[in-house]
Amino acid sequence: MGNVLFSSAPAQALPSPLLLHGLDAMGEWLVVVDGEARIVYINAPYADFLEVDPLAVVGRPVAEIIENTRMPEVLASGKAELAQLQMVRGHHMIAHRYPIRVDGKVVGAVGTVIYHDTWEWRQMNAQVKALEAEVDYYRQALDARAGTRWQLADVVGESEAILILNDKVRKIAPGDASVLIRGESGTGKELYAHALHRLSERARGPFIKLNCAAIPEHLLEAELFGYEEGAFTGARKGGKPGKFQLAHGGTLFLDEIGDMPLAMQVKLLRVLQDREVEAVGATRLVPVDVRVIAATHRPLESLVERGEFREDLFYRINVVPLTIPPLRERREDIPGLARHLLARLAEKRGRRCPGLSEAALACLCRYHWPGNVRELENVLEAAFYLGGNRLDVDDLPEALRCEPAVTPALGVSLKATLARAERDALKHALAESGGNRTRAARRLGIAKSSFYEKLARHGLDGTSPTASVR
């Protein structure tokens, strides 16, 4: 093969016939040019399509042989161009182009046509979509069987409080110990319950949820333990299994357990101790193998003191406690959360994901978020429909815009606004903890060493004139 790429090379450097035949056997079409955009090599399939002699075109400018070529642009920019549409001899093709570097200098380029027309690409794309649909079908079937929607990867946040919490979840998930998830409304307690199940040895078993606050007291026993046919007026023919029976071999998530009536607490405690369930109207006990994850936003310790929650049940469900930090104590996660929630909204509605102005983002970071992540999601959804491609302060609800000091001063950067918010959070935690730094660090969900570092950074460590926390 007498082309200039190889003719001047020493005999030992010549490519083997097998290599050249291999390049000609490729389904992709291939062309190589030198630093002056002259053809050095073109494989036989590409030459056949172009109706040229692969040897005769060596040394000629590539633009004379391949119409609409961008090889000269790749040589000039030194940047690869991937999956680009190109019209050649009346056919729309999809091509890759790569610069060739030697000692950091661009000395040539290689181009490949990976799809010879858009029909080939559409066929391949249809195959990929079919495979994706099949995978989604089986994933949804598995999730429907298990009853879970989320996993730990769905948690958005890089704050120290979240990283520590996620690490703890990974450690406790494989065991069978009961878990009590504490946190304010809207912090994501159910998400973490799903994640615990997905990471556990019970992941292939069912995940059953019961909201203890949503079921009337007179129906709660039947919902939890099931009932036999004829157990009461209106009972379904054949009876009905309860949540414990449905969760056998898996996980039972008792949400809002702090709202469970005292009478039901006694019966729940017996089931947790004996691992046996007696359905309403039944005369026999049925063994159940269930891991219980409970969640509440209520102060169970105070309820125990007032006699509204059984102390023995509290200790039974509180084997491993997890506390989800409120959003105001992990403000550094707000920008990432906001972008994630907007992207999810955009994907759901088929719209371009809008951006957030620096002023709007600072406004979000300053707000106290009594409703936590759920409130943030609602705020962004309202702004998503009201705003355009870029959301500003005016697109946010009035409650946020009226928040004291919500809008940064002119010229104040987002970084400075976040720093101020962090300093305010430190001061507030210290004040709420009576100046006890250990309790304040625990309240913020961060390590004590990190708490001291942040105090020093903001001049709150007692070594500077600005150290007062009052």
C-alpha positions in Angstrom: 0.0 0.0 0.0 1.9 3.0 -1.3 0.6 5.9 0.8 2.7 8.7 2.3 1.9 7.6 5.9 4.1 4.5 5.5 6.2 4.8 2.3 9.0 6.8 3.9 9.1 4.8 7.1 11.8 2.2 7.7 10.8 -1.4 6.8 10.4 -2.5 10.4 7.9 0.3 11.0 5.5 -0.8 8.2 2.1 -1.9 9.4 1.3 -5.6 9.0 -1.0 -6.6 6.2 -3.4 -7.9 8.9 -3.7 -4.4 10.4 -4.5 -2.9 7.0 -7.0 -5.6 6.2 -8.5 -5.0 9.6 -9.0 -1.3 8.9 -10.6 -2.2 5.6 -12.9 -4.7 7.3 -14.3 -2.1 9.8 -18.0 -1.2 9.6 -16.9 2.4 10.4 -15.4 4.5 7.7 -12.0 5.9 8.5 -9.9 8.8 7.2 -6.6 10.1 8.6 -5.1 13.5 7.6 -1.8 15.2 8.4 -1.2 18.6 9.9 -2.0 20.3 6.6 -5.3 18.5 6.3 -4.0 16.3 3.5 -5.2 12.7 3.3 -2.7 10.2 4.7 -5.0 7.2 4.7 -8.6 6.3 3.9 -10.0 2.8 4.4 -11.5 0.9 1.5 -15.2 1.1 2.5 -15.0 4.9 2.8 -13.2 5.1 -0.5 -15.8 2.8 -2.2 -18.7 5.1 -1.0 -16.8 8.2 -2.2 -16.0 6.4 -5.5 -12.3 7.2 -5.3 -9.1 5.1 -5.4 -7.8 4.9 -1.8 -4.2 5.2 -3.0 -4.8 7.9 -5.6 -6.3 10.4 -3.0 -3.3 10.1 -0.6 -1.7 13.6 -0.4 -4.7 15.5 -1.6 -6.6 18.0 0.6 -9.3 16.3 2.4 -11.8 19.1 1.5 -11.4 18.1 -2.2 -12.5 14.5 -1.5 -15.0 14.7 1.4 -17.6 17.4 1.2 -18.5 19.4 4.3 -15.5 18.0 6.2 -14.5 19.6 9.4 -11.1 18.0 9.7 -9.3 21.4 9.1 -11.3 22.9 12.0 -10.3 20.0 14.3 -6.7 20.6 13.4 -7.0 24.3 14.2 -8.9 23.9 17.4 -7.2 20.8 18.7 -10.6 19.7 20.1 -12.5 16.4 19.3 -15.9 16.6 17.8 -18.2 13.7 18.8 -21.4 12.4 17.1 -21.6 15.3 14.7 -24.1 15.3 11.8 -22.4 15.7 8.4 -23.9 15.7 4.8 -21.9 13.6 2.4 -23.1 12.8 -1.2 -26.7 13.4 -0.2 -26.6 11.3 3.0 -26.8 12.6 6.6 -24.0 10.8 8.5 -22.8 10.8 12.1 -19.1 11.2 12.6 -16.4 11.4 15.2 -13.3 13.5 14.7 -10.2 13.5 16.9 -6.9 15.5 16.8 -3.7 13.5 16.8 -1.0 14.8 19.1 2.7 14.1 19.3 4.7 15.7 22.2 1.7 17.9 22.8 1.5 19.3 19.3 -1.4 18.6 16.9 0.2 16.8 13.9 -2.9 15.3 12.3 -6.5 14.2 12.8 -8.6 11.0 12.4 -12.2 10.9 11.4 -14.7 8.0 11.6 -18.2 7.8 10.2 -20.0 5.6 12.8 -23.5 5.8 11.2 -23.7 5.9 7.5 -27.1 7.6 7.5 -29.6 8.8 10.1 -31.7 5.6 9.6 -28.9 3.5 11.0 -28.7 5.9 14.0 -32.5 5.7 14.5 -32.3 1.9 14.4 -29.6 1.9 17.0 -31.4 4.5 19.1 -34.6 2.4 19.0 -32.7 -0.7 20.2 -31.2 1.4 23.1 -34.6 2.7 24.0 -36.1 -0.8 23.9 -33.4 -2.0 26.2 -33.9 1.0 28.6 -37.6 0.4 28.6 -37.1 -3.3 29.5 -34.7 -2.4 32.3 -37.1 0.2 33.6 -39.9 -2.4 33.5 -38.1 -4.9 35.6 -36.8 -2.2 37.9 -40.3 -0.9 38.4 -41.6 -4.4 38.9 -39.0 -5.1 41.6 -39.7 -1.7 43.3 -43.4 -2.4 43.2 -42.9 -5.8 44.8 -40.6 -4.3 47.4 -42.8 -1.1 47.8 -39.8 1.3 47.7 -39.2 4.3 45.6 -36.0 5.8 46.9 -32.5 4.7 47.8 -29.5 6.4 49.5 -28.3 7.8 46.2 -31.4 9.9 46.0 -30.3 11.9 49.0 -29.0 15.3 47.7 -26.4 16.9 50.0 -22.7 17.2 50.8 -23.0 18.8 54.2 -21.1 17.2 57.0 -24.4 16.4 58.8 -25.7 14.5 55.8 -22.5 12.7 55.1 -22.3 11.5 58.8 -26.0 10.4 58.6 -25.5 8.5 55.4 -22.5 6.7 56.8 -24.5 5.7 59.8 -27.3 4.4 57.5 -24.9 2.2 55.6 -23.6 0.7 58.9 -26.9 -0.1 60.4 -28.9 -1.1 57.3 -27.6 -4.7 57.1 -28.8 -5.6 60.6 -32.3 -6.4 61.9 -32.4 -3.9 64.8 -35.4 -1.6 65.0 -34.7 2.0 63.9 -36.4 5.2 65.0 -36.1 8.0 62.5 -36.5 11.5 64.1 -36.9 14.7 62.3 -39.2 17.7 61.6 -41.9 17.4 58.9 -40.5 17.6 55.4 -36.9 16.5 56.2 -37.1 13.2 54.3 -37.8 10.6 57.0 -39.6 8.3 54.6 -36.8 8.6 52.1 -34.3 7.2 54.7 -36.7 4.4 55.6 -36.8 3.3 52.0 -33.0 3.6 51.8 -32.6 1.4 54.9 -34.7 -1.3 53.4 -32.9 -1.1 50.0 -29.5 -1.5 51.7 -30.7 -4.3 54.0 -30.6 -8.1 53.7 -34.4 -7.8 53.3 -34.2 -5.7 50.1 -35.9 -8.5 48.0 -38.7 -8.7 50.6 -41.7 -6.4 50.8 -41.6 -2.8 52.2 -45.0 -2.0 53.8 -45.9 1.5 55.1 -48.5 2.5 57.6 -49.2 6.1 58.6 -50.3 5.8 62.2 -51.9 9.3 62.2 -54.0 8.6 59.1 -56.0 5.6 60.3 -58.9 6.0 62.6 -58.3 4.4 66.0 -61.1 1.8 65.6 -59.6 0.6 62.3 -55.9 0.6 63.3 -55.8 -2.8 64.9 -57.3 -4.4 61.8 -54.9 -2.5 59.6 -51.9 -3.7 61.6 -52.8 -7.3 62.4 -55.6 -8.1 59.9 -58.9 -9.7 60.5 -60.8 -13.0 59.9 -64.0 -13.4 57.9 -67.0 -12.3 60.0 -64.8 -10.6 62.7 -67.0 -7.5 62.6 -69.9 -6.0 60.6 -68.6 -5.2 57.1 -65.6 -7.5 57.3 -64.4 -8.6 53.9 -65.3 -12.2 52.9 -62.3 -14.4 53.5 -60.7 -11.8 55.8 -57.8 -9.5 55.2 -54.1 -9.7 56.1 -52.7 -6.9 58.2 -49.5 -4.9 57.5 -47.4 -7.2 59.7 -48.5 -10.2 57.6 -47.9 -8.4 54.4 -44.4 -7.3 55.6 -43.4 -10.9 56.5 -39.8 -11.3 55.3 -39.3 -7.6 54.8 -39.7 -4.2 56.5 -42.7 -2.5 58.1 -42.4 1.3 58.2 -44.6 2.9 60.9 -44.8 6.5 60.1 -45.9 9.1 62.7 -45.7 6.5 65.4 -45.9 9.2 68.0 -49.6 9.6 67.1 -50.5 6.0 67.8 -53.2 5.6 70.5 -52.1 4.1 73.9 -54.3 1.0 73.5 -52.7 0.1 70.2 -49.2 0.7 71.7 -49.8 -2.1 74.1 -50.7 -4.5 71.3 -47.8 -3.4 69.1 -45.4 -3.9 72.0 -46.6 -7.5 72.4 -46.1 -8.2 68.7 -42.6 -6.7 68.7 -41.6 -8.8 71.8 -43.2 -12.1 70.7 -42.9 -11.8 66.9 -46.4 -13.2 66.7 -49.6 -11.7 65.3 -53.2 -12.4 66.2 -55.7 -11.1 63.6 -59.0 -9.6 64.8 -61.5 -12.5 65.2 -58.7 -15.2 65.0 -58.1 -17.9 67.5 -54.4 -18.6 66.7 -51.2 -16.7 66.6 -49.2 -16.4 63.4 -45.4 -15.9 63.5 -44.0 -13.0 61.6 -40.5 -12.1 60.5 -40.5 -8.3 60.2 -38.0 -5.5 60.7 -39.7 -2.4 62.1 -38.6 1.1 61.1 -40.6 3.9 62.9 -40.6 7.6 62.3 -41.9 10.6 64.1 -41.6 14.4 64.3 -42.9 14.5 67.9 -40.8 14.6 71.1 -41.3 11.1 72.3 -39.4 11.6 75.5 -41.9 14.4 76.5 -44.8 12.2 75.5 -43.4 9.4 77.8 -43.2 11.9 80.7 -46.8 13.0 80.1 -48.0 9.4 79.9 -49.0 9.7 76.2 -46.5 7.2 74.9 -45.4 3.9 76.6 -41.8 4.0 77.9 -41.3 0.3 77.2 -42.4 0.7 73.6 -40.1 3.7 73.2 -37.1 1.7 74.2 -38.2 -1.2 71.9 -38.4 0.9 68.8 -35.5 3.2 69.7 -32.7 0.6 69.4 -30.9 2.6 66.7 -31.9 6.3 66.5 -31.5 8.3 63.4 -32.0 12.1 63.4 -32.5 13.9 60.1 -31.2 17.5 60.3 -33.6 20.3 59.4 -32.8 22.2 56.2 -31.8 25.4 58.1 -29.0 23.4 59.8 -27.5 22.3 56.4 -27.9 25.5 54.4 -24.8 24.6 52.2 -27.0 21.9 50.6 -29.7 24.3 49.5 -28.0 25.3 46.1 -27.6 21.6 45.1 -31.0 20.7 46.3 -32.6 23.6 44.4 -30.8 22.6 41.2 -31.8 19.0 41.6 -35.5 19.8 42.3 -35.7 22.1 39.3 -34.1 19.6 37.0 -36.6 16.9 38.2 -39.5 19.3 37.5 -38.1 20.2 34.1 -37.8 16.5 33.2 -41.3 15.7 34.3 -42.8 18.6 32.4 -40.6 18.4 29.3 -39.2 21.9 29.7 -35.7 23.3 29.8 -34.4 23.5 33.3 -34.4 27.1 34.5 -31.4 28.7 36.2 -31.4 30.6 39.5 -30.1 34.1 39.8 -27.6 34.7 42.6 -30.0 36.9 44.4 -32.7 34.2 44.3 -30.3 31.6 45.5 -29.2 33.8 48.3 -32.8 34.4 49.2 -33.4 30.6 49.4 -30.3 30.2 51.6 -31.4 32.9 54.0 -34.9 31.6 54.6 -35.6 29.6 57.8 -37.5 26.8 56.1 -40.0 25.6 58.7 -41.3 23.1 56.2 -37.8 21.9 55.3 -37.1 20.1 51.9 -40.8 19.6 51.2 -41.4 23.4 51.5 -38.4 24.1 49.3 -39.8 21.7 46.7 -43.2 23.5 46.8 -41.5 27.0 46.6 -39.5 25.9 43.5 -42.5 24.3 41.8 -44.4 27.6 42.1 -41.5 29.6 40.8 -41.0 27.0 38.0 -44.4 27.7 36.6 -44.4 31.5 37.2 -40.8 32.2 36.0 -39.0 31.9 32.7 -35.6 30.3 31.8 -34.0 32.1 34.7 -35.7 32.5 38.1 -35.2 35.6 40.1 -36.3 36.9 43.5 -39.6 38.2 42.0 -40.5 34.6 41.0 -40.3 33.4 44.6 -43.3 33.5 47.0 -43.8 36.8 48.9 -43.1 35.0 52.2 -39.5 34.4 51.2 -39.0 37.9 49.8 -40.3 39.4 53.0 -38.0 37.3 55.2 -35.7 39.8 57.1 -32.4 40.3 55.4 -33.4 37.8 52.7 -31.9 39.8 49.9 -28.1 40.3 50.0 -26.8 43.8 50.0 -25.6 45.2 46.7 -22.2 43.7 45.8 -22.4 40.9 48.4 -21.4 37.6 46.9 -23.3 34.3 47.3 -20.3 33.0 49.2 -20.5 35.8 51.7 -24.2 35.4 52.1 -23.8 31.6 52.9 -21.0 32.4 55.3 -23.2 34.8 57.1 -26.0 32.2 57.3 -23.6 29.7 58.7 -22.4 32.2 61.4 -26.1 32.9 62.3 -26.7 29.1 62.6 -23.7 28.7 64.9 -24.8 31.6 67.1 -28.4 30.3 67.3 -27.3 26.8 68.2 -25.0 28.1 71.0 -27.8 30.3 72.3 -30.3 27.4 72.3 -27.8 25.2 74.0 -27.0 27.7 76.7 -23.4 28.1 75.5 -22.7 24.3 75.7 -20.6 23.7 72.6 -21.0 19.9 72.7 -24.8 20.2 72.7 -24.7 22.9 70.1 -22.6 20.7 67.7 -25.0 17.8 68.3 -27.9 20.1 67.6 -26.3 21.1 64.2 -25.5 17.5 63.4 -21.8 18.1 62.9 -18.7 16.7 64.6 -17.4 18.7 67.6 -14.0 19.3 65.9 -15.7 20.8 62.9 -17.9 22.9 65.2 -14.8 24.4 66.8 -13.2 25.0 63.4 -16.3 26.9 62.3 -16.4 28.9 65.5 -12.8 30.0 65.0 -13.5 30.8 61.3 -16.3 33.1 62.2 -14.6 34.6 65.3 -17.0 32.9 67.8 -14.4 30.9 69.6 -13.9 33.4 72.5 -10.5 34.6 71.2 -11.7 37.7 69.4 -13.7 40.8 70.2 -16.6 39.5 68.1 -16.8 36.2 70.0 -20.1 37.0 71.8 -22.9 34.6 71.0 -25.7 36.7 72.6 
